[in-house]
Amino acid sequence: MTESIRPHPVLERYYPVQSDRQSFVDELFNGAARYYNHIGRMLDWGSGPMYRRQALQRAGLRKGMRLLDVATGTGLVARGGVEVVGDARRVVGIDPNTGMLREARTALDSPLVRGRAEILPFRSDTFDMLSMGFALRHVEDLEVAFSEYRRVLRPGGRMLLIEVSRPQSRIMRWLIRNHFQRVLPWLARITTRSEPAELLMKFYWDTIDQCVPPETILDVLRRNGFVDVRRRVYCGFLSEYVAAKPASA
């Protein structure tokens, strides 16, 4: 039996045991859903849409392809996918959180499904590409999730995982930690008056800080049969993990 690989250990500051993690995350995102895009704009200074579209194109997304966006949230990556493929019907978003999906439906015409990365409700060999933006830290088990990702991709299909990684530089780490733990929570508090939105930023940093090393993520991808596995790093902390399902699968 394959050993479970969790993205990060129990974070006792937020929940006491592993079995409470999912309920905490669900409640947190439900509470912050209506403010999520507003927080995102404060985080990326409005550059997010262009970056997500270009990241998808770098990973191989092209016009006419079918894209599955896992943990789609409010649909930010999926929207970039629609711009690239040219047809909202060819982009499918899936997320476990009802609040986030409700927000996604206000701005996205693509099919949206409620579900988790570890049990994807799709047939095998269905999608040309799979994406996941800034949510790898929230899956239950990397081994199970990556096995599912490989299953639903067509032979030769591509995958893109975008994540914020713990910076190697102490100065950069200090800057990002303070940004997530102090600046963004303060901005969220004064602009939204939402406790979940404020807490979400603090929780984000702790999941980033405690996340398994990039080498572990790359290794688990290879163990699950992906090829051409690579990690691109931008600004010292923004990671793009790309991989492919073998064409002969």
C-alpha positions in Angstrom: 0.0 0.0 0.0 1.4 3.4 -1.0 2.2 5.7 1.9 0.1 8.9 2.1 2.0 12.1 1.4 0.3 15.1 2.9 1.3 18.5 1.7 2.0 19.8 5.2 1.7 18.6 8.8 -1.1 19.4 11.3 -1.2 23.1 11.9 -2.3 23.2 15.6 -2.8 26.9 15.5 -5.9 26.3 13.4 -7.1 22.7 14.0 -5.9 20.1 16.6 -5.8 16.9 14.6 -5.6 15.8 10.9 -9.2 14.7 10.9 -10.3 18.2 11.6 -8.3 19.8 8.7 -10.8 19.5 5.9 -13.8 20.8 7.9 -11.6 23.8 9.0 -10.5 24.5 5.4 -14.1 24.2 4.1 -15.5 26.6 6.7 -12.7 29.1 6.1 -13.1 29.2 2.4 -16.9 29.4 2.7 -16.6 32.4 5.0 -14.1 34.1 2.8 -15.5 33.2 -0.7 -17.3 36.5 -1.4 -14.0 38.4 -0.7 -11.6 36.0 -2.3 -11.2 37.9 -5.6 -10.8 41.2 -3.8 -8.0 39.7 -1.6 -6.4 38.3 -4.8 -6.2 41.7 -6.4 -4.5 43.1 -3.3 -2.1 40.2 -3.4 -1.0 40.4 -7.1 -1.7 44.1 -7.7 -3.9 43.2 -10.7 -1.3 41.2 -12.6 -3.0 37.8 -11.9 -5.2 37.4 -15.0 -2.2 38.0 -17.4 0.1 35.7 -15.3 -2.4 32.8 -15.1 -3.1 33.0 -18.9 0.6 33.1 -19.7 1.4 30.2 -17.3 -1.2 28.1 -19.0 0.3 28.9 -22.4 3.8 28.1 -21.2 2.6 24.7 -20.0 1.1 23.9 -23.4 -2.5 25.0 -23.4 -3.7 25.9 -26.9 -6.9 26.8 -28.7 -9.5 24.0 -28.9 -8.0 21.9 -26.1 -10.1 20.6 -23.2 -9.0 21.8 -19.8 -9.8 20.6 -16.3 -9.1 23.2 -13.6 -8.9 21.4 -10.2 -9.7 23.4 -7.0 -11.0 26.1 -9.3 -12.2 28.3 -6.4 -13.7 31.4 -7.9 -12.6 30.4 -11.3 -9.6 32.6 -11.8 -7.4 30.0 -13.6 -10.4 28.7 -15.5 -11.1 32.1 -16.8 -7.5 32.3 -18.2 -8.1 28.9 -19.7 -11.2 30.1 -21.5 -9.3 33.0 -23.0 -6.7 30.6 -24.4 -8.9 27.7 -25.7 -11.6 30.1 -27.0 -14.7 28.2 -25.8 -16.0 28.2 -22.2 -17.6 24.7 -22.7 -14.1 23.2 -23.2 -13.0 24.3 -19.7 -14.4 22.4 -16.6 -13.9 23.6 -13.1 -14.1 21.4 -10.0 -13.9 22.5 -6.3 -15.1 21.0 -3.0 -16.4 24.3 -1.6 -19.9 25.5 -2.3 -19.1 29.2 -1.5 -16.3 29.3 -3.9 -18.3 27.7 -6.7 -21.1 30.1 -6.1 -18.7 33.0 -6.7 -17.3 31.3 -9.8 -20.7 30.9 -11.3 -21.2 34.7 -11.3 -18.3 35.2 -13.8 -17.8 31.9 -15.6 -19.9 30.2 -18.1 -18.0 27.0 -18.0 -19.3 23.7 -16.5 -18.6 23.7 -12.7 -18.6 20.6 -10.6 -18.4 20.0 -6.8 -15.7 17.5 -6.0 -12.3 16.8 -4.6 -8.9 16.3 -6.2 -8.6 12.8 -4.8 -11.9 11.5 -6.4 -12.4 13.2 -9.7 -15.9 12.4 -11.2 -14.7 12.1 -14.8 -13.9 9.3 -17.2 -10.3 8.3 -17.8 -8.4 9.9 -20.8 -10.8 12.9 -21.0 -8.8 16.1 -20.8 -5.9 17.6 -22.8 -4.6 19.5 -19.9 -5.2 19.8 -16.1 -4.4 22.8 -14.0 -4.4 23.7 -10.3 -3.7 27.2 -9.1 -2.4 27.8 -5.5 -4.3 24.9 -4.0 -1.9 22.0 -3.9 -1.3 22.7 -0.2 -5.0 22.0 0.5 -5.3 18.4 -1.0 -5.6 15.5 1.4 -3.0 13.2 -0.2 -0.5 14.0 -3.0 -0.2 10.4 -4.1 -3.9 9.9 -4.5 -4.4 13.3 -6.2 -1.6 12.9 -8.7 -2.8 9.4 -9.6 -6.3 10.8 -10.3 -4.7 13.7 -12.4 -2.9 11.2 -14.5 -6.0 9.0 -15.0 -8.2 11.8 -16.3 -5.6 13.2 -18.7 -5.4 11.9 -22.3 -2.2 10.2 -23.4 0.3 13.0 -23.9 -1.9 15.4 -21.9 -0.1 18.2 -19.9 -0.4 19.3 -16.3 0.3 22.6 -14.6 0.4 23.2 -10.8 1.0 26.8 -9.7 2.1 27.3 -6.1 3.8 29.8 -3.8 6.9 28.0 -2.4 8.8 28.9 0.7 11.7 31.2 -0.5 15.2 30.1 0.1 16.4 33.6 0.7 15.9 34.7 4.3 15.2 38.3 3.3 12.6 37.2 0.7 11.1 34.8 3.3 10.8 37.6 5.9 9.2 39.9 3.3 6.6 37.4 2.2 5.9 36.2 5.7 5.2 39.7 6.9 3.1 40.4 3.8 0.8 37.4 4.4 0.8 37.6 8.2 0.5 41.3 8.7 -0.1 43.5 5.7 -2.7 41.4 3.9 -4.7 40.5 7.0 -4.7 44.2 8.0 -5.9 45.2 4.5 -8.5 42.4 4.5 -9.8 43.6 7.9 -10.2 47.2 7.0 -11.6 46.6 3.5 -13.9 43.6 4.1 -14.5 43.5 7.9 -14.4 39.7 7.5 -12.7 37.6 10.0 -12.5 34.5 7.7 -10.8 36.7 5.0 -8.3 38.0 7.5 -7.6 34.6 8.9 -7.2 33.1 5.3 -4.1 35.1 4.7 -2.4 34.0 7.9 -3.4 30.4 7.2 -1.9 30.7 3.6 1.5 31.6 4.9 1.6 28.8 7.4 0.7 26.3 4.7 3.4 27.8 2.5 6.0 27.7 5.2 5.2 24.1 6.2 4.6 22.7 2.8 6.7 19.7 1.7 9.8 20.6 -0.3 9.5 21.0 -4.1 11.7 18.0 -4.5 9.0 15.8 -2.8 6.3 17.1 -5.1 8.5 16.4 -8.2 9.3 12.9 -6.8 5.6 12.1 -6.2 4.8 13.2 -9.7 7.4 10.9 -11.2 6.3 8.0 -9.0 2.8 8.4 -10.3 3.9 7.9 -13.9 4.3 11.5 -15.1 7.2 12.3 -17.5 8.9 15.6 -18.5 8.5 16.6 -14.9 9.9 20.1 -14.2 9.7 23.1 -11.9 10.0 26.7 -13.1 10.6 29.3 -10.4 9.8 33.0 -10.7 10.8 35.8 -8.3 12.3 33.2 -6.0 9.0 31.9 -4.7 6.5 31.4 -7.5 6.6 27.8 -8.7 5.1 26.3 -11.8 5.3 22.4 -11.8 4.7 21.0 -15.3 4.5 17.4 -16.3 2.9 15.1 -18.9 1.1 11.8 -19.1 3.1 9.5 -21.4 1.9 9.5 -25.0 1.8 5.7 -25.0 -0.2 5.4 -21.8 
